[in-house]
Amino acid sequence: MRGKDFFREMEALAKPIAQATYESTCENYSNLNDDQQFRLLGQFWFIEAPVIANFSRSWWNAIPRDPSGKYRDVEMFLARQLYDESRHGKLYADACIRKGFVQSEQELWTHPYCRPVPGWLNFEMWLEHLGNFNFTTLYAGEQMASECLTFPQLLKAAIKVIEDPIVRWVFEAQWDEESFHGMTGRYVVTKYCQSQLQQDEAAWAAQTTWRLLSTAADDLVKFIKEGEVTPRPEIKSDLASLKPRLLNG
């Protein structure tokens, strides 16, 4: 079938999954206390920040090298997304600092709340693994199945139910960029995923993404709501901020 028809078929399959994502997010992310918000930010920081280098290595390898520039559009889409995802990691880190959870982003690298729960880590490894396939499979599994067809519903619900302005703003600030990533998934799959073999593999990737993302979401909610609490250290005042340094000594 044509790439456009294939996308519409995947879109129809995703509708009930997207609706379930929205409803469960509204239910689970409302009325979070500060500790639970820290857990949420920490887990999302992990998937955006520490793993971005792995994404860039494996995902770039999925795009065929063509000196004529045949796949320049895909390369530009991916370059933009990698920049955006790195920025999103910074948004989560800045929110943790503004909330007083940590004093610097460096602390997040070793904090227990930023160590991924099993389902979340498994989903991240799946995204990296997609770089071993044709780029149409990569875009079907990540940018189409996740960022185009399901993840927008998580963002929409989080923006609706999270009352804390600092935490809510992190999700609001991603809306346009994540929507762009979803549009690139639709574009690439529609344009380049034309053969039956490509579409079969792309459908497998999309359905695997939905399955693993569901497990990841369940593990994430359980950790946010029921995980062991880690005592937060006192915020220490920096002497440099208390007594400005004079240039004349």
ABEGO torsion letter per residue (X at the ends): XBAAAAAAAAAAAAAAAAAAAAAAAAAAABGBBAAAAAAAAAAAAAAAAAAAAAAAAAAAAABBBBAAGAAAAAAAAAAAAAAAAAAAAAAAAAAAAAAGABABAAAAAABAAABBBAAAAAAAAAAAAAAABBAAAAAAAAAAAAAAAAAAAAAAAAAAABABAAAAAAAAAAAAAAAAAAAAAAAAAAAABABAAAAAAAAAAAAAAAAAAAAAAAAAAAAAAABBBBBBBBBBBBAAAABBBBAAX
